[in-house]
Each structure stands twice: as structure tokens, then as C-alpha cells.
Amino acid sequence: MALRFGADVSTAQTDYGTVLLDERSGQYWELNPTGTLVVRTLMAGGDEAAAADALVAEFDIDRARAEQDVAALVRDLRSTGLAV
């Protein structure tokens, strides 16, 4: 399922990944390069499987680990209210 950030979430690219700012609470999160790749894939309309494929291709990690990492990130983004 595609991912999108809430209206109150700002993003900025850095040399180290992506920073997310929740303008409602003032809290921010920094995504490392793997998290950034997952978010980019999902925001471009890809599903979690496509994001796991992108991780495996880019970072040469185990498929099962990639799937776990994608699921954990999506769960965290949704539970904090950053993503819908």
C-alpha cells in the first residue's frame, strides 16, 4: 500500500537521510538511508514488497530482514501518526 505523510508533517533531505518534523508536536525523526529508500518507494506508489525489493537490491541484505525492516518502519510511521 502506498504511503503518504499527514498534512502536518514536513520532510527535508539531508546528507544522512531524511528528517521528518511533526509540526503538531514539534518532534522530529531522522531516517537513515535505508529508511529513506523505503519511504521513497512507498510514497512513489510502491507497496511493502517493492520497498523490500529495493532494500535487497541497494543494500544487499537478506530478503526476510528487508521485509521485517519495512514492516517495522511502516508500523512506526503509522502509530506515531506521521503517515497514513
C-alpha positions in Angstrom: 0.0 0.0 0.0 1.3 3.4 -0.9 2.3 5.7 2.0 1.7 9.4 2.4 2.6 11.8 5.3 0.0 13.7 7.1 -0.6 17.4 6.3 1.3 18.4 9.5 4.5 16.5 8.6 7.4 18.3 6.9 10.3 16.5 5.3 13.8 17.5 4.5 16.6 15.6 2.8 20.0 15.6 4.5 23.4 14.1 3.7 22.4 11.2 6.1 18.8 10.5 5.1 15.5 12.3 5.7 14.3 14.3 8.6 10.6 14.2 9.4 9.0 17.0 11.5 5.7 16.6 13.2 4.5 20.2 13.3 1.7 19.4 15.8 4.1 18.2 18.5 7.4 19.7 17.4 9.0 16.2 17.4 11.3 15.1 14.7 12.7 11.8 13.4 15.7 11.1 11.3 15.5 8.3 8.8 18.8 6.7 7.8 19.5 5.8 4.1 17.6 2.5 4.3 14.5 4.2 5.9 14.7 6.9 3.2 14.7 4.4 0.5 11.7 2.6 2.0 9.7 5.8 2.3 10.6 7.0 -1.2 9.5 3.7 -2.7 6.2 3.7 -0.7 5.5 7.4 -1.5 6.0 6.7 -5.2 3.2 4.2 -5.1 5.1 1.0 -4.4 3.9 -1.5 -1.8 5.9 -3.0 1.0 7.1 -5.8 -1.2 8.6 -3.3 -3.6 10.3 -1.5 -0.7 11.8 -4.7 0.5 13.0 -5.4 -3.1 14.6 -2.0 -3.2 16.4 -2.7 0.1 17.7 -6.0 -1.1 19.0 -4.6 -4.4 20.6 -1.4 -2.9 22.0 -2.8 0.4 22.5 -6.5 -0.3 20.6 -7.6 2.7 18.6 -10.8 3.4 15.0 -10.7 2.0 13.5 -11.7 5.3 15.3 -9.0 7.1 14.3 -6.4 4.5 10.6 -7.4 4.9 10.9 -7.1 8.7 12.5 -3.7 8.5 9.9 -2.4 6.0 7.0 -3.6 8.2 8.6 -2.1 11.3 9.1 1.3 9.8 5.6 1.4 8.3 4.1 0.4 11.6 6.2 3.0 13.5 5.2 5.8 11.0 1.6 4.9 11.2 1.5 4.5 15.0 3.1 7.9 15.6 0.5 9.5 13.2 3.2 10.7 10.8 1.9 8.5 7.9 -1.5 7.4 6.6 
